[in-house]
């Protein structure tokens, strides 16, 4: 994966206002951002492009975030780090998810800058990690990101 692909982010959320806010915030960090309104759109984009990070809402119509994560486990799709955006999900909903895949969890309502910090950290760490498959870490919004970056420098 080249440097341009590592800075390409896919934002998947069924709420157009949240999606636009995330795209606008992430683009301010010099990231290239694509957007999808549901899981089916997301999978179509993932098949066309390589992403450094995916920002994924769990609760969506058509195909939810759990369905997208299941599809990403298949051999035909590249598996970038995922930052989950969750609403109304409690810890039991996310405990069973693969920590190799989930690199951040942000609960709605969230500060867009907190989420952007996590996404930027994931992209930066991934660019430093030659293997691209090692788990970065699971971070919860508000946790110190500097320690996360230093851990993998």
Order of alpha helices (4+ residues) and beta strands (2+ residues): alpha-beta-alpha-beta-alpha-beta-alpha-beta-alpha-beta-alpha-beta-alpha
